[in-house]
Amino acid sequence: MAVADSERRFLALGDSYTIGEDVTESMRWPAQLTARLRERGVELVDPDIVATTGWTSDELLQAIDAREFDPPYAMVSLLIGVNNQYRGRDLDNYREEFSALLDFAVRIAAGKPAAVMVISIPDWATTAFARAQGIDAVKVAGEIDAFNAAARAICRDRGSHWIDVTEISRDAGRQLLASDGLHPSAAQYSLWVDVIEPVAHSIIASRLG
């Protein structure tokens, strides 16, 4: 029996980290994840990515409102917030907008919170770009931790998956950067996929029964 198209579709929502700033399309983490899952026999189609470098949570909401979607998706990912932190946006406002984004992700995943993966915000203060700019790394790290804690609490309250890649960005990932010295390289995204893929596989396996 053929697998329904809706059971083979993956929607990735986010910003520069999801669109893969300064890496090729095939090296974006959603593309790497899809390739990894295909190697395990999961018949996913190419990921549908709604992400743009620089987007904040409200800008992602606006992009979603302006776009036509064809639900349901078998799996949805959400990674947003670094630009809220970078621009000095209010944390309570982020909570409100992140909640709306997560609610949308659940709705478009056939109302199944467990089909949604929320990826943590990486710590850009560890990058060569940040060091060259003289960024206060301790301050930025603390703010990113606060944004992540807010998103994680909402995610767990909804029953979606929380996946931490922040520690990768602070450890091995700090040496694995794209040519801009700021965004992750393909190699760092591969480390992300190491921790994302088991969760994604479990989501798809449960959908295919």
C-alpha positions in Angstrom: 0.0 0.0 0.0 1.3 3.4 -0.9 2.1 5.8 1.9 -0.2 8.9 1.9 1.6 12.0 0.9 0.6 13.7 4.2 2.6 11.0 6.0 5.8 11.8 4.1 5.9 15.6 4.5 8.1 17.6 6.8 7.6 21.3 7.5 10.5 23.3 9.0 9.8 26.7 10.4 12.5 29.2 11.5 15.1 31.7 10.7 18.8 31.6 9.4 19.5 28.4 11.3 16.7 26.6 9.4 17.3 28.1 6.0 21.0 27.3 6.4 22.7 30.7 5.9 26.0 30.3 4.1 25.6 26.6 3.4 24.3 24.8 0.3 20.7 23.7 0.2 21.6 20.0 0.7 23.6 20.9 3.8 20.8 22.7 5.7 19.9 20.6 8.7 16.3 19.8 7.5 17.8 18.5 4.3 20.5 16.5 6.1 17.8 15.1 8.4 15.7 14.1 5.5 18.6 12.4 3.8 19.5 10.6 7.1 15.9 9.4 7.5 15.8 8.2 3.9 18.9 6.1 4.6 16.8 4.4 7.3 14.1 3.6 4.8 11.7 6.5 5.7 10.1 7.8 2.4 10.1 11.5 3.2 9.7 14.0 0.4 12.0 17.1 0.3 11.3 19.3 3.4 9.1 22.3 3.1 11.1 25.2 4.6 9.5 28.5 5.8 12.5 30.4 7.1 14.5 33.6 6.3 17.7 34.9 7.8 16.9 37.6 10.3 13.3 36.7 11.1 12.0 37.3 14.6 9.0 35.4 16.0 6.5 38.0 14.9 8.0 38.1 11.4 7.6 34.3 11.2 4.0 34.6 12.3 3.5 37.2 9.5 5.0 35.0 6.9 2.8 32.1 8.0 -0.3 34.3 7.8 0.6 35.3 4.2 1.2 31.8 3.0 -1.1 29.0 1.9 -0.5 25.6 3.5 -1.8 22.2 2.7 -2.0 20.3 5.9 -1.5 17.9 7.5 2.2 17.4 7.8 3.7 14.2 9.3 6.3 16.3 11.2 6.9 20.0 11.9 10.0 21.6 13.4 10.2 25.1 15.0 13.4 27.0 15.7 13.0 30.7 16.4 14.1 33.4 18.8 17.7 34.3 18.2 16.8 37.5 16.5 14.4 38.4 19.3 17.4 38.1 21.6 19.8 39.9 19.2 17.4 42.9 18.8 16.7 43.1 22.5 13.1 42.1 22.2 10.9 41.5 25.3 10.9 38.0 26.7 7.2 38.0 27.7 6.4 39.1 24.1 8.5 36.2 22.8 6.5 33.8 25.1 3.3 35.0 23.5 4.5 34.8 20.0 6.2 31.5 20.5 3.0 30.1 21.9 1.1 31.1 18.8 3.8 29.6 16.6 3.7 26.3 18.5 -0.1 26.2 18.4 0.1 26.7 14.6 2.7 23.9 14.3 0.5 21.5 16.2 -2.6 22.4 14.2 -0.8 21.8 10.9 0.5 18.5 12.2 -3.0 17.2 12.4 -3.4 18.5 15.9 -0.7 16.2 17.2 1.7 17.9 19.6 4.0 14.9 19.6 4.5 15.4 15.9 6.3 18.8 16.6 10.0 19.2 17.4 11.2 22.4 18.9 14.9 23.0 18.4 16.7 25.2 21.0 18.3 28.5 20.0 22.1 28.1 19.5 24.5 30.4 21.3 26.0 32.8 18.7 28.2 34.4 21.4 30.6 31.5 21.0 31.3 32.3 17.4 34.3 34.0 15.7 32.0 36.8 14.6 31.0 37.6 18.2 34.5 37.5 19.4 35.6 39.9 16.7 32.8 42.3 17.7 33.7 42.2 21.3 30.3 40.8 22.3 29.7 40.2 26.0 29.4 36.4 25.7 28.2 35.9 29.3 25.4 38.4 28.9 24.3 36.9 25.5 24.5 33.3 26.9 22.3 34.3 29.8 19.7 35.9 27.5 19.7 32.9 25.2 19.3 30.6 28.2 16.2 32.7 29.3 14.6 32.5 25.8 15.3 28.8 25.6 13.8 28.2 29.1 10.7 30.1 28.1 10.3 28.1 24.9 11.1 24.8 26.6 8.4 25.3 29.3 5.8 26.1 26.7 6.9 23.1 24.5 6.7 20.7 27.4 3.3 22.1 28.5 1.9 21.4 25.0 3.5 17.9 24.8 5.9 18.6 21.9 9.5 17.5 21.7 12.3 19.7 23.0 15.7 19.1 21.4 18.8 20.9 22.7 21.4 21.9 20.2 22.6 24.9 22.3 25.2 22.8 24.0 26.6 21.6 20.7 27.0 25.3 19.7 28.9 25.9 22.9 31.1 22.9 22.6 32.2 21.2 19.4 30.1 23.5 17.2 32.1 26.6 18.2 34.8 25.5 15.8 32.4 24.4 13.1 31.3 27.6 11.5 30.3 28.7 8.0 32.6 31.1 6.1 30.8 34.1 7.7 32.2 33.1 11.1 28.7 33.3 12.6 26.4 30.6 11.3 26.9 26.8 11.7 28.7 24.9 9.0 27.4 21.8 7.4 29.6 19.8 9.8 27.9 21.5 12.8 24.5 20.9 11.3 25.4 17.2 11.0 26.0 17.2 14.8 22.6 18.7 15.3 21.1 15.9 13.1 22.7 13.4 15.4 20.4 14.4 18.2 17.4 15.4 16.1 17.2 12.2 13.9 16.2 9.7 16.7 13.3 12.0 17.7 12.2 12.6 14.1 12.4 8.8 13.3 10.2 8.1 16.3 7.6 10.6 15.1 7.5 9.3 11.6 7.4 5.7 12.7 4.5 6.4 15.0 2.6 8.1 12.1 3.2 5.2 9.7 2.2 2.7 12.4 
